[in-house]
Structure formats: C-alpha cells, structure tokens
Amino acid sequence: MKNKRKIKSIVIGIIAALAIFIILGAVTVLIPNKFYIRMTPIHFYDYIFLVFTSILSGVYIGLWHYTRNTVSKCSYAATGGAIGGFFSFGCALCNKLLIFILGTSAVALYFIPIQLYLGVLSMILLGYAVYKQHKFLSMGALG
C-alpha cells in the first residue's frame, strides 16, 4: 500500500513538472509558439530558471502529495518560489500585472535588472521547500 502511494506520488510529480515546463515555457515564449510574442530578449539563464522551477515544483508537488495529510508543509515557500520563478524568466513587459502595478517605465527601469536575482531567490525558496519536505520524510514520519 505504501509502495503504491509512493509510486503514485512520483508519477504526479513528474506529470506536474512536465506540465509546468510546457505551460510556463509556452506562455513566456521560451518554447517558441505562434500564440504569444515576447518583447524582451531571452537570456540563457531564463532556460535555467524554467527548468529548475519546473523540476523543483514537480518534486515539491510529488512530496506534497505523499505527505498531504501531515502537518509539516512549506506551501508558502514553494508558492513564493514558483511565482518568483515565473516572474524571473517571463517577459516583464508582457506581464499585465507588473505593468498595472508598477507601470511600463518602472518595470523597464527597476524590475528587468533584478530578474536574475529574483530567479536565484526563487530557486532558493523552492529548494528550501523541497528540503523541508524531504527532511520531514527522512525523519521517519511516513517513510
């Protein structure tokens, strides 16, 4: 029974990682498509952040599914890391929410230069959430 639950959690994590990669990659035009246009150049680290956001989010979702009835959760860190990851590799000028909150000039002047640092911070948050979930499992809570 426990082994079946573990396999199901792994499959859910893999499917979630692939779905996140495809959806966010298409929306941010890191995966070229005819539906969206990107107004800012793509940097090599955008792909790195997309891959790590997808993998870490998938791992967290798989661990979350496996430990879903327990008290130890890092949902705020994981959610913040995933949202920050999206903002770090997405086109800042294409993001309607950023434009609405900050305005075009502020986004171009202040937000675009910090996207790299936001990506690093997001990966740290997602890594922390995965680490805490894994640590909870390795302590023998469900394992």
Contacts in CASP RR format, 6 or more apart in sequence:
PFRMAT RR
TARGET T0000
AUTHOR 0000-0000-0000
METHOD contacts of the structure
MODEL  1
MKNKRKIKSIVIGIIAALAIFIILGAVTVLIPNKFYIRMTPIHFYDYIFL
VFTSILSGVYIGLWHYTRNTVSKCSYAATGGAIGGFFSFGCALCNKLLIF
ILGTSAVALYFIPIQLYLGVLSMILLGYAVYKQHKFLSMGALG
2 143 0 8 1.000
5 66 0 8 1.000
6 66 0 8 1.000
8 65 0 8 1.000
9 62 0 8 1.000
9 63 0 8 1.000
9 65 0 8 1.000
9 66 0 8 1.000
10 62 0 8 1.000
12 61 0 8 1.000
12 62 0 8 1.000
12 65 0 8 1.000
13 58 0 8 1.000
13 59 0 8 1.000
13 61 0 8 1.000
13 62 0 8 1.000
13 65 0 8 1.000
14 58 0 8 1.000
16 57 0 8 1.000
16 58 0 8 1.000
16 61 0 8 1.000
16 62 0 8 1.000
17 54 0 8 1.000
17 55 0 8 1.000
17 57 0 8 1.000
17 58 0 8 1.000
17 59 0 8 1.000
17 61 0 8 1.000
18 54 0 8 1.000
20 53 0 8 1.000
20 54 0 8 1.000
20 57 0 8 1.000
20 58 0 8 1.000
20 82 0 8 1.000
21 50 0 8 1.000
21 51 0 8 1.000
21 54 0 8 1.000
22 31 0 8 1.000
24 30 0 8 1.000
24 50 0 8 1.000
24 53 0 8 1.000
24 54 0 8 1.000
24 86 0 8 1.000
24 89 0 8 1.000
25 31 0 8 1.000
25 50 0 8 1.000
26 33 0 8 1.000
26 35 0 8 1.000
26 36 0 8 1.000
27 36 0 8 1.000
27 90 0 8 1.000
28 36 0 8 1.000
28 38 0 8 1.000
28 46 0 8 1.000
28 50 0 8 1.000
28 86 0 8 1.000
28 89 0 8 1.000
28 90 0 8 1.000
28 91 0 8 1.000
29 36 0 8 1.000
29 37 0 8 1.000
29 38 0 8 1.000
29 42 0 8 1.000
29 91 0 8 1.000
30 42 0 8 1.000
30 46 0 8 1.000
30 47 0 8 1.000
30 50 0 8 1.000
30 89 0 8 1.000
30 90 0 8 1.000
36 94 0 8 1.000
37 94 0 8 1.000
38 90 0 8 1.000
38 91 0 8 1.000
38 94 0 8 1.000
39 91 0 8 1.000
39 93 0 8 1.000
39 94 0 8 1.000
40 91 0 8 1.000
40 92 0 8 1.000
40 93 0 8 1.000
40 94 0 8 1.000
40 112 0 8 1.000
43 116 0 8 1.000
45 89 0 8 1.000
45 116 0 8 1.000
46 88 0 8 1.000
46 89 0 8 1.000
46 90 0 8 1.000
47 89 0 8 1.000
49 85 0 8 1.000
49 88 0 8 1.000
49 89 0 8 1.000
49 119 0 8 1.000
49 122 0 8 1.000
49 123 0 8 1.000
50 89 0 8 1.000
52 123 0 8 1.000
52 126 0 8 1.000
53 81 0 8 1.000
53 82 0 8 1.000
53 85 0 8 1.000
53 86 0 8 1.000
53 88 0 8 1.000
53 89 0 8 1.000
53 122 0 8 1.000
53 123 0 8 1.000
53 126 0 8 1.000
56 123 0 8 1.000
56 126 0 8 1.000
56 127 0 8 1.000
56 129 0 8 1.000
56 130 0 8 1.000
57 78 0 8 1.000
57 82 0 8 1.000
57 126 0 8 1.000
59 130 0 8 1.000
60 74 0 8 1.000
60 78 0 8 1.000
60 126 0 8 1.000
60 129 0 8 1.000
60 130 0 8 1.000
60 133 0 8 1.000
63 130 0 8 1.000
63 133 0 8 1.000
63 134 0 8 1.000
63 137 0 8 1.000
64 73 0 8 1.000
64 75 0 8 1.000
64 78 0 8 1.000
64 133 0 8 1.000
66 137 0 8 1.000
66 142 0 8 1.000
67 73 0 8 1.000
67 133 0 8 1.000
67 136 0 8 1.000
67 137 0 8 1.000
67 141 0 8 1.000
67 142 0 8 1.000
70 136 0 8 1.000
70 141 0 8 1.000
70 142 0 8 1.000
72 132 0 8 1.000
72 133 0 8 1.000
72 136 0 8 1.000
72 141 0 8 1.000
73 133 0 8 1.000
74 128 0 8 1.000
74 129 0 8 1.000
74 132 0 8 1.000
74 133 0 8 1.000
75 129 0 8 1.000
77 125 0 8 1.000
77 126 0 8 1.000
77 128 0 8 1.000
77 129 0 8 1.000
77 132 0 8 1.000
78 125 0 8 1.000
78 126 0 8 1.000
78 129 0 8 1.000
78 130 0 8 1.000
80 122 0 8 1.000
80 125 0 8 1.000
81 121 0 8 1.000
81 122 0 8 1.000
81 123 0 8 1.000
81 125 0 8 1.000
81 126 0 8 1.000
81 129 0 8 1.000
82 122 0 8 1.000
82 126 0 8 1.000
83 122 0 8 1.000
84 118 0 8 1.000
84 119 0 8 1.000
84 121 0 8 1.000
84 122 0 8 1.000
84 125 0 8 1.000
85 118 0 8 1.000
85 119 0 8 1.000
85 122 0 8 1.000
85 123 0 8 1.000
85 126 0 8 1.000
87 95 0 8 1.000
87 98 0 8 1.000
87 115 0 8 1.000
87 118 0 8 1.000
87 122 0 8 1.000
88 115 0 8 1.000
88 116 0 8 1.000
88 118 0 8 1.000
88 119 0 8 1.000
88 122 0 8 1.000
89 115 0 8 1.000
89 119 0 8 1.000
90 115 0 8 1.000
92 98 0 8 1.000
92 107 0 8 1.000
92 108 0 8 1.000
92 111 0 8 1.000
92 112 0 8 1.000
92 115 0 8 1.000
93 99 0 8 1.000
93 104 0 8 1.000
93 107 0 8 1.000
93 108 0 8 1.000
93 112 0 8 1.000
95 107 0 8 1.000
98 107 0 8 1.000
98 111 0 8 1.000
99 107 0 8 1.000
102 110 0 8 1.000
102 111 0 8 1.000
137 143 0 8 1.000
END
